[in-house]
């Protein structure tokens, strides 16, 4: 027979005391998985009834995806698991809150180690039984509707591991919180501190960097929490859910699980150690160990103070004095509240002033480090021999990027993986010039993002502000843009080996014209474009606007643009051979009318300046609302002779012009070109009018006169 004092007997006895936890945990998991599965699958069947799926294969794929969403990595499960981990952990060791129960348990001839192990393992058993029951129920419902395949099961298995170690990490945090405290309210506070601390701390560090460091950049490297399981779930779940298959999802998930195992192990060891050292009289007290009170107070006061200071900074329109006052007030209030919480006595507001002083001094010291850049963050430029390679992104261009599975990825991710500039001298000189330049009052400046890959293996990211119109900057950017490394890391069409595969549609457009090109010509067009891209540099794109663009569309609806410039002789020749090229300049015979609108920005600016002077003088009098005059004047031209004089001086704003200067177009005018309905010109028939702008200083005199403001 099994002894009544055996480990299994102790486990059974403990389970009897946790019936309500069993009920809550099992029901929540059954509802989470079974309920979600029925909702998701019924939604797909409803779409099918509405004719949303053209084929049975599409419908079946949607059913599999719905089953995977409900059974594997579901957003709806994380909150439930975290709450269950907290409830199971607190309830299991809740006897420690009551002195009489502690004395009773200690009078039983069972070692503290066994008692800890029994409660701890029973908590895991409760979760595992409930979680597996819910998953099995969900799988049965899905299988009954033919929505289960090996990919669904594999993802469900991976999610089971993911959820288990998420549970363990949070479970151990709650157990440690119980061991360090003596009542439920303080336990919840400490537990929330464990769960949210890293998230809040790194969030405030990132905020301080954004406020005080001019070169701070999150483009390539972000200030992410390193130990927050909550953040790991939020930031990685999308990539895991959208992975190609379970193997690809595992590549993302398992390194995070490994980190969670380490976090869980550390918290478990600390909890066990605290349990061994916890005195019996700690029951009912706020903190079980007096030595932890000042540590907790100072550690939490710092991020709380910066959160309050950041809120004051934002609401006071970036007033740094008020920010400091808000930080100190927030830190002081938290320290006082913590003392009241520890002693359960309002008279303890200002007890233990030394630890409160340490908190306030630490807050000011950290603020000073960022405010005065004590460690030289903004002045950092690595030595040339310390840099292995560089990735750089110059503001002004964007394209669609995707991975080998044709899944969209961010531009910065593509650049990090594909751009390796080994000629680092121009970039370092550009960074040095940015430090010396005074660009505060200059409007036409742009941000350049830099990723330094150091020989030590570390990476540093910075953002610099540069003047694209400065000759020295243009020369350095020419040296950067003209390298193969920059081109390959910016234009995926250069390196994509499958750029001509699965192409469903090729079009060329100059704005209004859109011609369709046979997909069999994809390779030839790409080859011509690659030859022309050999002349690519910053001067080309800064001082020239594209005369058109090629568009490659793919089976999975991905799309890529290939910009064409007037100097791209090979590309233009290939397009002409295919009878697909139409120049930017239009023929007046194809145009029905041109409507020019002049905004008279100079008059609006004068009026705004005058209103500002009036308001400045009327300090004691509340100014009345002034409805500014509308200076806009529009004129439509129908005569072919006038239209012919306008057309050579305009550019279609429907064509993107990466890196080009906005100053080469006249912002005071907008133009609407209307095509004749019966013209043979292949304009986009879904819209017969198109937006244009005048080139700067190329507005015909008769247009200026016709759109002059007369005051009427």
C-alpha positions in Angstrom: 0.0 0.0 0.0 1.0 3.6 -0.6 1.9 5.4 2.6 -0.3 8.3 3.5 2.9 10.4 3.8 4.2 9.5 0.3 4.8 12.1 -2.4 1.8 10.9 -4.5 -0.5 11.0 -1.4 0.6 14.5 -0.7 -0.1 15.5 -4.3 -3.6 14.0 -4.1 -4.3 15.8 -0.9 -3.1 19.1 -2.4 -5.3 18.6 -5.5 -8.4 18.3 -3.2 -7.7 21.8 -1.9 -7.5 23.2 -5.4 -10.8 22.1 -6.9 -11.9 25.6 -7.9 -8.6 26.2 -9.6 -9.0 23.0 -11.5 -12.5 24.0 -12.6 -11.5 27.5 -13.7 -8.4 26.3 -15.6 -10.0 23.5 -17.5 -13.1 25.5 -18.4 -11.0 28.4 -19.6 -8.9 26.2 -21.9 -11.9 24.2 -23.2 -13.6 27.5 -24.1 -10.5 29.1 -25.5 -9.7 26.3 -27.9 -13.1 24.7 -28.5 -14.9 28.0 -28.7 -12.4 29.7 -31.0 -12.3 26.6 -33.3 -16.0 26.7 -33.8 -16.1 30.4 -34.4 -13.2 30.4 -36.8 -14.5 27.4 -38.9 -18.0 28.7 -39.0 -16.7 32.0 -40.3 -15.0 30.3 -43.2 -18.1 28.2 -44.0 -20.1 31.5 -44.0 -17.6 33.0 -46.5 -18.0 29.9 -48.6 -21.7 30.2 -48.6 -21.3 33.8 -49.8 -19.2 32.6 -52.7 -15.9 34.1 -51.4 -13.8 31.1 -52.6 -13.6 30.3 -56.2 -12.4 26.7 -55.8 -12.7 24.0 -53.2 -8.9 24.1 -52.9 -9.1 27.7 -51.7 -11.9 26.9 -49.3 -9.9 23.9 -47.9 -6.8 26.0 -47.5 -8.9 28.6 -45.6 -10.2 25.9 -43.3 -6.7 24.6 -42.6 -5.6 28.2 -41.8 -8.5 28.8 -39.5 -7.8 25.6 -37.6 -4.2 26.6 -37.3 -5.1 30.1 -36.1 -7.4 28.6 -33.4 -5.2 25.7 -32.3 -1.7 27.0 -32.6 -0.5 30.6 -32.1 -3.6 32.5 -31.2 -3.6 36.0 -29.8 -6.6 35.1 -27.7 -4.7 32.5 -25.7 -1.8 34.6 -24.3 -3.9 36.6 -21.8 -5.6 33.5 -20.6 -2.3 31.7 -20.0 -0.7 34.6 -18.2 -3.7 35.0 -15.9 -3.9 31.2 -15.2 -0.2 31.1 -14.4 -0.7 34.0 -11.9 -3.8 32.4 -10.3 -2.3 28.9 -10.0 1.0 30.2 -8.6 -0.7 32.5 -6.0 -3.4 30.0 -5.0 -0.9 27.1 -4.5 1.2 28.9 -2.0 -1.6 31.1 -0.5 -1.3 29.4 2.9 1.8 31.5 3.4 -0.4 34.6 3.9 -2.0 33.1 7.0 0.2 32.6 10.2 -2.2 29.9 11.5 -2.0 27.9 8.3 1.8 28.2 8.2 2.0 26.8 11.7 -0.4 24.0 10.9 1.6 23.0 7.7 4.9 23.2 9.6 3.5 20.9 12.3 2.9 18.2 9.7 5.8 15.7 9.3 6.6 16.8 5.8 9.8 18.6 4.8 9.7 22.1 3.4 11.3 20.8 0.2 8.6 18.2 -0.4 5.8 20.7 0.4 7.3 23.2 -2.2 7.7 20.4 -4.8 4.1 19.1 -4.3 2.5 22.5 -4.7 4.8 23.5 -7.6 4.3 20.3 -9.6 0.6 20.2 -9.0 0.3 23.7 -10.5 2.1 22.5 -13.7 -0.2 19.3 -13.8 -3.3 21.5 -13.6 -2.1 23.6 -16.5 -1.0 20.7 -18.6 -4.2 18.7 -18.2 -6.3 21.7 -18.9 -4.3 22.9 -21.9 -4.1 19.4 -23.5 -7.8 19.0 -22.9 -8.6 22.2 -24.7 -6.2 21.4 -27.6 -7.7 17.9 -28.0 -11.2 19.3 -28.1 -10.2 21.9 -30.7 -8.5 19.3 -32.8 -11.5 17.0 -32.6 -13.8 19.8 -33.7 -11.5 20.7 -36.6 -11.0 17.0 -37.6 -14.8 16.5 -37.7 -15.0 19.3 -40.3 -12.0 18.1 -42.3 -9.8 21.0 -41.2 -6.8 19.1 -39.9 -3.6 18.3 -41.8 0.0 17.7 -40.8 0.9 21.4 -40.9 -1.9 22.2 -38.5 -0.8 19.5 -36.1 2.8 20.4 -36.3 2.0 24.1 -35.6 -0.2 23.0 -32.7 2.6 21.0 -31.2 5.1 23.9 -31.5 2.5 26.2 -29.9 2.1 23.7 -27.1 5.8 24.0 -26.3 5.7 27.8 -26.7 2.7 28.2 -24.4 4.2 25.8 -21.8 7.3 27.8 -21.3 5.5 31.0 -21.4 3.3 29.6 -18.6 6.4 28.4 -16.6 8.1 31.8 -16.9 5.1 33.7 -15.6 4.3 30.9 -13.1 7.7 31.2 -11.5 7.4 35.0 -11.4 4.3 34.7 -9.4 5.8 32.1 -7.0 8.7 34.4 -6.3 6.3 37.3 -5.8 4.5 35.1 -3.2 7.7 34.2 -1.4 8.8 37.8 -1.1 5.5 39.1 0.2 3.0 38.4 2.9 -0.4 39.5 1.5 -2.2 39.2 -1.8 -2.3 42.9 -2.8 1.4 43.4 -2.4 2.0 40.0 -4.2 0.1 41.3 -7.2 2.1 44.5 -7.2 5.4 42.7 -7.1 4.2 40.2 -9.7 3.2 43.1 -12.0 6.6 44.7 -11.4 8.3 41.4 -12.5 6.2 41.1 -15.7 6.3 44.8 -16.7 9.6 46.1 -15.4 11.8 45.3 -18.3 9.2 46.5 -20.8 8.7 49.8 -18.9 12.5 50.3 -18.3 13.6 49.9 -21.9 10.6 51.9 -23.0 11.7 54.9 -20.9 15.4 54.5 -22.0 14.2 54.6 -25.6 12.1 57.7 -24.8 15.1 59.5 -23.2 17.3 58.6 -26.2 14.7 60.0 -28.6 14.4 63.3 -26.6 18.1 64.0 -26.0 20.2 62.2 -28.7 20.1 63.8 -32.1 21.7 60.7 -33.7 19.5 58.1 -32.0 17.9 55.7 -34.5 15.6 52.7 -34.2 15.7 52.1 -37.9 18.2 49.2 -37.8 18.5 48.5 -34.1 15.7 49.2 -31.7 15.8 49.6 -27.9 13.9 46.4 -27.1 13.3 44.8 -23.7 15.7 41.9 -23.3 14.0 39.9 -20.7 10.3 40.6 -21.1 8.3 37.5 -22.0 5.3 39.8 -22.6 7.2 41.8 -25.2 8.5 38.6 -26.8 4.9 37.5 -27.3 3.7 40.8 -28.7 6.6 41.4 -31.1 7.1 37.9 -32.5 3.7 36.5 -32.7 3.0 38.0 -36.2 6.1 36.5 -37.7 5.5 33.1 -36.1 1.8 33.0 -37.3 2.7 33.9 -40.8 5.7 31.6 -41.2 5.6 29.3 -44.2 5.3 26.2 -42.2 6.0 24.8 -38.7 9.7 24.4 -39.4 10.0 28.1 -40.3 7.9 29.0 -37.3 10.2 26.9 -35.1 13.3 28.8 -36.3 11.7 32.0 -34.9 10.1 30.5 -31.8 12.7 28.1 -30.3 15.4 30.7 -29.6 12.8 32.7 -27.7 11.7 29.5 -25.8 15.3 28.9 -24.9 15.5 32.4 -23.4 12.3 31.7 -21.5 13.7 28.5 -20.1 16.6 30.5 -18.6 14.3 33.2 -17.2 12.1 30.5 -15.7 15.0 28.7 -14.2 16.4 31.8 -12.6 13.0 32.8 -11.1 12.5 29.2 -9.8 15.8 29.1 -8.1 15.2 32.5 -6.5 11.7 31.4 -5.4 13.0 28.2 -3.9 15.8 30.1 -2.0 13.3 32.7 -0.7 11.0 29.9 0.4 13.8 28.2 2.3 14.7 31.5 4.0 11.2 32.8 4.5 10.4 33.2 8.2 7.1 32.0 9.5 6.2 35.4 11.0 6.3 36.9 7.4 2.6 35.9 7.0 0.5 39.0 6.9 3.4 41.4 6.4 3.8 43.4 3.2 7.3 42.2 2.5 8.7 38.9 3.9 12.3 40.2 3.9 12.9 43.8 5.1 16.1 44.0 3.1 14.0 43.8 -0.1 11.9 46.9 0.7 14.4 49.6 -0.2 15.6 47.6 -3.2 12.1 47.3 -4.6 11.3 50.9 -3.8 14.4 52.3 -5.6 14.2 49.9 -8.5 10.6 50.7 -9.3 10.7 54.4 -8.5 13.1 55.1 -11.4 11.0 53.9 -14.3 7.9 55.3 -12.7 9.5 58.7 -12.3 10.6 58.8 -16.0 7.1 57.7 -17.1 5.6 60.7 -15.2 8.3 63.0 -16.5 7.7 61.8 -20.0 4.0 62.5 -19.7 4.7 66.0 -18.3 7.2 66.6 -21.1 4.7 65.7 -23.8 1.8 67.6 -22.3 3.9 70.7 -21.6 5.1 71.0 -25.2 8.6 69.7 -24.5 9.4 71.8 -21.4 12.5 70.2 -19.8 12.2 72.1 -16.5 8.7 70.7 -16.0 9.9 67.3 -17.1 12.5 67.3 -14.3 9.9 68.5 -11.8 7.5 65.8 -12.9 10.2 63.1 -12.6 11.1 64.1 -9.1 7.5 64.5 -8.0 6.6 61.1 -9.5 9.6 59.4 -7.8 8.9 61.0 -4.4 5.2 60.1 -4.5 6.0 56.5 -5.4 8.6 56.3 -2.6 6.0 57.6 -0.1 3.3 55.3 -1.4 5.7 52.3 -1.2 6.4 53.1 2.5 2.7 53.3 3.3 2.2 50.0 1.4 5.1 48.3 3.4 3.9 49.4 6.8 0.1 49.6 6.1 0.3 53.0 7.9 -0.3 56.4 6.4 2.1 57.8 9.0 4.9 56.0 7.3 4.9 58.4 4.3 8.4 59.7 4.8 10.1 56.8 6.6 13.4 55.5 5.4 14.4 58.8 3.7 17.9 57.5 2.8 16.5 55.0 0.3 14.1 57.7 -1.1 17.1 60.0 -1.4 19.0 57.3 -3.3 16.0 57.0 -5.7 15.9 60.7 -6.4 19.6 61.0 -6.8 19.6 58.1 -9.2 16.8 59.7 -11.2 18.7 62.9 -11.6 21.9 61.1 -12.4 20.3 59.1 -15.2 18.6 62.2 -16.5 21.9 64.0 -16.6 23.6 61.2 -18.5 21.1 61.6 -21.3 20.7 65.4 -21.1 24.4 66.2 -21.4 25.3 63.0 -23.3 27.9 62.1 -20.7 29.1 59.0 -22.7 29.3 60.8 -26.1 26.5 59.0 -27.9 26.0 61.7 -30.5 29.7 62.2 -31.1 30.3 58.6 -31.7 31.9 57.7 -35.1 34.0 54.5 -35.1 37.5 54.4 -36.4 37.8 53.2 -40.0 39.9 50.1 -39.0 37.2 49.1 -36.4 34.4 48.9 -39.0 33.9 45.7 -40.9 31.0 46.8 -43.1 28.1 49.4 -43.2 24.5 49.4 -44.2 23.0 52.8 -45.0 19.6 54.1 -45.9 19.2 57.5 -47.5 15.8 59.1 -47.0 13.8 59.4 -50.2 13.2 56.0 -51.6 10.9 53.0 -50.8 10.0 49.8 -52.6 8.4 46.5 -51.8 10.7 43.9 -50.4 10.1 40.2 -49.7 12.0 37.1 -48.6 12.6 33.9 -50.4 9.1 32.7 -49.6 7.6 35.9 -51.2 6.5 37.2 -47.8 6.8 40.9 -47.4 9.6 42.2 -45.2 10.5 45.7 -44.1 13.0 47.8 -46.0 15.4 48.0 -43.1 15.4 44.3 -42.7 16.2 43.8 -46.4 19.1 46.4 -46.1 20.5 44.7 -43.0 20.6 41.3 -44.8 21.9 42.5 -48.2 23.9 45.7 -47.9 27.5 45.3 -46.9 29.5 48.4 -47.8 33.2 47.6 -47.2 34.4 51.0 -48.6 33.4 52.7 -45.4 35.4 55.9 -45.7 32.6 58.0 -47.6 30.1 57.0 -44.9 32.4 58.0 -42.0 33.2 61.3 -43.8 29.5 61.9 -44.2 28.9 61.3 -40.5 31.8 63.7 -39.6 30.4 66.4 -41.9 27.0 66.0 -40.3 28.5 66.6 -36.9 30.1 69.8 -38.1 27.2 71.2 -40.1 24.7 73.6 -38.7 21.4 72.6 -40.3 18.9 73.7 -37.6 17.3 76.4 -39.7 17.6 74.6 -43.1 14.4 73.1 -44.3 15.5 70.9 -47.2 17.4 68.3 -45.1 17.0 64.6 -44.9 17.9 61.8 -42.5 20.4 59.1 -43.3 20.3 55.9 -41.3 23.6 54.1 -40.7 24.4 50.7 -39.3 28.0 50.1 -38.3 29.1 46.5 -38.2 32.2 46.5 -36.1 35.1 44.1 -36.3 34.4 43.1 -32.7 31.0 41.7 -33.8 29.0 44.5 -32.2 26.6 46.7 -34.2 25.9 50.4 -33.7 23.1 52.4 -35.3 23.0 56.1 -35.8 20.8 58.7 -37.7 22.4 61.8 -39.2 20.8 64.8 -40.9 22.4 65.9 -44.1 21.8 68.6 -46.8 21.3 66.9 -50.1 22.0 70.2 -51.9 25.4 70.6 -50.4 28.1 69.8 -53.0 30.3 68.0 -50.5 27.4 65.8 -49.4 26.4 65.1 -53.0 30.0 63.9 -53.8 30.1 61.6 -50.8 26.6 60.2 -51.6 27.7 59.7 -55.2 30.6 57.5 -53.9 28.1 55.5 -51.8 25.3 55.2 -54.3 27.5 54.1 -57.1 28.8 51.1 -55.3 27.4 47.6 -56.1 27.0 47.0 -52.4 24.5 50.0 -52.1 22.6 49.1 -55.2 22.2 45.4 -54.2 21.1 46.4 -50.8 18.6 49.0 -52.0 17.1 47.5 -55.2 15.9 43.9 -54.7 15.4 43.7 -58.5 19.2 43.6 -58.9 19.8 40.6 -56.7 16.5 38.7 -56.9 17.3 35.5 -58.9 13.6 34.9 -59.3 12.8 38.4 -60.5 11.6 37.1 -63.8 9.8 34.0 -62.4 6.0 33.8 -61.8 5.5 37.2 -63.4 1.8 37.6 -64.2 1.8 41.2 -65.7 4.3 43.8 -66.9 3.3 47.4 -67.5 5.1 50.5 -68.4 3.7 53.9 -67.4 4.7 57.6 -67.7 1.8 58.6 -65.5 -1.2 58.7 -67.8 0.0 56.1 -70.4 -0.1 52.5 -69.4 1.1 49.8 -71.8 1.0 46.1 -71.2 4.1 44.1 -72.1 4.2 40.3 -72.7 5.6 38.5 -69.6 8.0 36.6 -71.9 9.9 39.9 -72.2 10.7 40.1 -68.5 14.3 38.8 -68.7 15.2 41.1 -71.6 13.8 44.1 -69.9 15.6 43.3 -66.7 18.9 42.8 -68.5 18.5 46.2 -70.2 17.6 47.9 -66.9 20.6 46.3 -65.1 22.9 47.7 -67.8 21.5 51.2 -67.3 21.8 50.9 -63.5 25.5 50.8 -63.9 25.4 54.6 -64.3 23.3 55.0 -61.2 24.5 57.5 -58.6 23.1 60.2 -56.4 23.5 63.0 -58.9 21.4 61.1 -61.4 18.4 60.7 -59.1 18.8 64.1 -57.3 18.8 66.2 -60.5 16.6 64.1 -62.7 13.1 62.8 -62.4 12.0 59.4 -63.9 10.5 59.5 -67.3 8.4 56.4 -66.4 8.5 53.2 -64.5 8.2 49.5 -65.2 6.0 47.4 -63.0 6.4 43.7 -62.5 3.5 41.9 -60.8 3.7 38.3 -59.5 1.4 35.4 -58.8 1.0 36.2 -55.1 0.1 39.9 -55.9 3.6 41.2 -55.0 4.6 44.1 -57.2 7.9 45.8 -57.9 8.8 49.1 -59.6 11.8 49.7 -61.9 12.3 53.4 -62.4 13.4 54.6 -65.9 15.3 57.8 -66.6 15.9 59.6 -69.8 19.5 58.5 -69.8 18.5 54.8 -69.6 19.2 54.2 -73.3 19.1 50.4 -73.1 15.8 50.2 -71.3 14.1 52.8 -73.5 15.4 51.1 -76.6 13.9 47.8 -75.4 10.6 49.5 -74.6 10.5 51.2 -78.0 11.2 47.8 -79.7 8.1 46.5 -77.9 6.1 49.6 -78.8 5.6 50.2 -75.1 7.5 53.4 -74.6 5.7 56.8 -74.3 7.8 59.9 -73.4 6.8 62.1 -70.5 6.0 65.0 -72.9 2.5 64.9 -74.2 1.0 65.8 -77.6 -1.5 68.6 -77.5 -3.6 66.8 -80.1 -4.4 64.2 -77.4 -5.5 66.7 -74.8 -9.0 68.1 -74.4 -8.2 70.7 -71.7 -5.6 71.8 -69.1 -6.8 73.4 -65.9 -4.2 75.4 -64.0 -4.8 76.4 -60.4 -2.6 79.0 -58.8 -2.6 79.1 -55.0 -0.8 82.4 -54.6 1.1 81.2 -51.6 3.0 84.5 -51.4 -0.3 86.3 -50.6 -1.3 83.7 -48.0 2.1 84.0 -46.3 1.8 87.8 -46.2 -1.7 87.6 -44.6 -0.5 85.0 -42.1 2.4 87.2 -41.1 0.2 90.3 -40.7 -2.3 88.3 -38.6 0.6 87.1 -36.4 1.7 90.7 -35.8 -1.8 91.8 -34.9 -2.1 88.9 -32.4 1.3 89.7 -30.9 0.2 93.3 -30.3 -3.2 92.4 -28.9 -1.9 90.8 -25.7 -4.7 91.8 -23.4 -7.5 91.4 -26.0 -8.6 88.0 -27.2 -8.3 88.1 -31.0 -11.4 87.5 -33.1 -11.5 84.6 -35.5 -10.3 85.7 -38.9 -11.4 83.9 -42.0 -8.4 84.2 -44.3 -9.0 85.2 -47.9 -9.0 82.5 -50.5 -6.4 83.5 -53.1 -6.9 80.5 -55.3 -7.4 81.2 -59.0 -8.1 78.5 -61.6 -8.2 78.8 -65.4 -9.0 76.1 -67.9 -7.3 76.2 -71.3 -8.9 74.6 -74.4 -7.0 76.0 -77.3 -4.5 73.6 -78.7 -1.9 76.3 -79.3 -1.9 77.3 -75.6 -2.0 73.7 -74.5 1.1 73.0 -76.7 3.0 75.7 -74.8 2.1 74.3 -71.4 2.8 70.6 -72.0 6.6 70.8 -72.3 6.9 72.5 -68.9 5.0 70.0 -66.7 5.7 66.8 -64.9 3.2 64.1 -63.9 3.1 63.9 -60.2 1.7 60.3 -60.5 5.3 59.1 -61.0 7.4 58.7 -57.9 10.7 60.5 -58.0 13.0 59.1 -55.4 15.6 61.4 -53.9 14.8 64.2 -56.3 14.4 67.8 -54.9 10.9 69.1 -54.4 12.2 72.5 -55.3 12.5 71.6 -59.0 8.7 71.7 -59.2 6.6 74.9 -58.7 4.4 74.2 -55.6 2.4 77.4 -56.3 0.6 75.7 -59.1 -1.3 72.4 -59.7 -2.4 71.2 -63.1 -5.1 68.9 -64.2 -4.7 67.4 -67.7 -7.9 66.0 -69.3 -7.5 63.6 -72.2 -9.8 63.4 -75.1 -12.1 60.4 -74.9 -11.5 59.3 -78.5 -7.8 59.7 -78.6 -5.6 56.7 -79.4 -3.2 57.6 -76.6 -3.2 54.7 -74.2 -4.0 56.6 -71.1 -5.5 54.8 -68.1 -9.2 54.6 -69.1 -10.3 54.4 -65.5 -9.3 58.0 -65.2 -9.1 60.5 -68.0 -7.6 63.4 -66.0 -4.2 63.4 -64.4 -2.3 65.6 -61.9 0.8 67.5 -63.1 3.1 70.2 -61.8 5.1 72.9 -63.5 8.8 72.7 -63.4 10.2 75.5 -61.3 10.5 78.8 -63.2 8.9 77.3 -66.3 5.4 78.7 -66.0 4.4 80.3 -69.4 3.7 84.0 -69.1 0.2 83.8 -70.4 -0.6 81.2 -67.6 0.7 83.6 -65.0 -1.5 86.4 -66.3 -4.6 84.2 -66.6 -4.3 83.0 -63.0 -3.3 86.3 -61.4 -5.2 87.3 -58.3 -7.4 90.4 -59.0 -8.9 90.8 -55.6 -12.4 89.9 -56.7 
